[in-house]
Amino acid sequence: MAKIRIKSAGKILSWVVRALVFTLKFEVEDRAKTFGRLHGGHIWTFWHNRMLIVPWIHEEWFDHVKGAILASPSADGQIIADLCAEFGLTPVRGSSSKPLKGMSALIELAAHIKTDHDVGITPDGPRGPCYALQPGVIKLAQLTGARIMPLHINYQRAICFPTWDRFMVPLPFSKVTITFDESHTVPRRMTEEEFEEQRVKIERIMVGGVVEPNSSC
């Protein structure tokens, strides 16, 4: 019964997202020139607290591109996985805090990239710290040669929940600014110092795209 309730939660949440986005006003900037792209192979990176509408974004504008998304193996991750599946994304379960599951997820994501999927990762999830980029996304780009595309999602007005990441839900009828930032590749071979330089570089780009909403967040 627990699994049924969790799966229903993902489906219900997908209905809520569809109803919510119908009221929102979107402003989109495509620095990555990703619109019109026919094939996958990009790594979408977006902060954990702004991930709610990402499945809808992919379905709305990139439904022709196969997609997979990383979700944690927790009960909350199951809800996210089911939500993403409702929007046509393939969930991959894994966690940076559990090395074996994290490595298994990395291998699975790499396989999806090789079969022309875009993949989505919240690089500060599933436990944070908020806005701190974990090394998994750099490792995946290094392993596959895929381009990292920072996705900035900013809400004009939002409700923030008392979670580690201050998870945000945009308020109805507010503006949402979406920026597909310039994509980046990382070298296949790097020293530990060079790897850290790449991690810090992408983290700074991601943090630089954060605009806090006009609310109590």
N, C-alpha and C positions, 0 to 999 in steps of 0.2 A: 504493500500500500504506500510505503514511503516513496518508492521510486515513481509510482503513478502521480503522487502529489507534486513531486519535484518536476516531472516532465510537463504536467499541466501548468505549473508556474511559468515555465519557459514559453509555452504557447500563449498563455494569457498576457505575459509581458510583451510578446510580439504584437498582440492586438493593441496594447496600450501605446507602444512605440509608433505604430502605424497611425493611430488616431492623433497622437501628439504632433508628429511631423507635418500632418495636414494643416496645422495651425501656424507653423513656424515660417519665418521669412529668412531665406538663405542668401548669403553673399559668398560667392566662390571665386578663389584665385588659383589658377592652375600653373604654378611655376614649374612643375615637373613635366608639363606637356603630356599628361597622362590621358586626357580625353582624346578619344579617337584611336587609342592604342588597341590593337586587336588581340594581343597575346599577354599572358601573365609573366611571372618571373620577378615581380617586385616584392620587397618586404615592407609592408605598411607598418610604421611605428606610431603609436598614439598613447597618450597617458591614460592610465587605468581609470581615473575619475571622469574621463570624457568619452568613454567607449560606448555609451548607451545607443547612440544613433549610427555607429559605424556599420553594423549589418545592413541597415536601411540604405546608407550611402552606397555600399557596394551593389545592392540590388537595384537601386534607382538609376545609377549611372554606369555601372560596370557589370551588369548581369551577363554580358557576353564573355566575360573572363571568369574562369574557374577560380574559386577562392577557398582558402582554409584559414582557420584562426585558432590561436593557442588559448586554451582555457585550463584553469587549475583543476586538479583531481578532487577538489573539495565538493561539498554539497552545493555551495554557492556557484562553484565552477560548473556543476551539472546544469544549473539553471541557465547560465550564460551559454553553455554548449547547446542546450535545446533552443534557446532564443536564436542563436546564430544559424542553427539548422533550419529554422522556420524561414530564414531569409536566403536559403540555398548555399550556405557556407558549410564546409566540412570541419567539425571541431576536432582538434588534436589536444589530448589531455596531457598536461605535464606541469612541472613546477621547478623554479630555480632553487627552491629550498629543499628539494628532494632530488639529489644528484642522479639516481638511477632513472627515475621517471623523467627528469629533465633531459638526460642524454637520449632516452628513447624518443621523447617528443622532438628533440633536435633532428634526429635521424628521419623521423616521419615527416617533419616540415621540409627537410631537404629533398625528400622523395617527391613531395607535392610540387616543389619548385621545378624539379626536373621534368615533371609532367605538365608544365606550363600553367601552374597555379600562381596567383598572388597569395601571399600569406600575411596575416595580421598578428602583431605582437604588442602587448602592453609591457614595455621594458622596465617599468617599475613595479609590476605585479609579480605574484599575487599578494605580497605582504609589505611591499615598500622597501625603503622609505619613499614617500611620495616625491615624484620628479627626480628620482635617482636612477639613472640608466644602468641596468644590470648587463653583464657581459654577453648574455646569450644571443642577443641580436647581432652583435659583432661577430661572434663565432659562426652563426648561420650564414652571414654574408661572406665570411672568409671561406667557409666550406663550399659554398655553392657558386660564388661569383655574382650572386644576385645584387641588385641595387637596393639600397635602403632609402625609402621614401618617407620622410617625416610628415605626418598628417597633423596639422594644428586645427583643433576644434574649440572655438570660443563662443560662449553663450552671453548674450547681452544681459539676461536675467535668469537666475537659476535657483533651485532649492539645493542645498548641500546637506548631506547626511553625516551624522557623527561617526564616520568610519575613519580608518587610518589614512585614506586618500581624500577624504571629504568628497565622496562620490556626488556628482552633479546630475541633476535632471533639469533641463531647460523649462522655463515657465511657458505656458501656451501664449502664442501671439508675440513672442519675443524674437529678436534677430539672432541668427546663428552664422558665424563667420567660419568658413572652411578654407584652409589653405593646403594645397598639395605642394609641399616645398620641393626644391630641387633635390633630385636623387643623388646618392653617393655610392661609390664602390670602395671596398677596402682591399688592400693587397692580400694575396693568398699566403704569402710568407711574411711573418712579422716577428720581431723580438717582443718580449714582454713589455718593454717600454713603448714600442711602436703601437702595440695593441692597445695599451692604456691611452695613448695619444688619440687613437681613433675613437675609443669609447668616450673620452672627454669631449671630443669634437662634436659627435652626434648628440651627446647630452646637452651641450651648450646650445646647439641649434634647436633642440626640442624645448628646452627651458625658455629660450628666447622667443618662442612662438606663443607662450602662455600669456593670456590676458584674463585677469580675474573678472567675474561677472559683477554687475551692479546690484549686489545683494549682500546678505550677511555672511556669504562664503568667505 
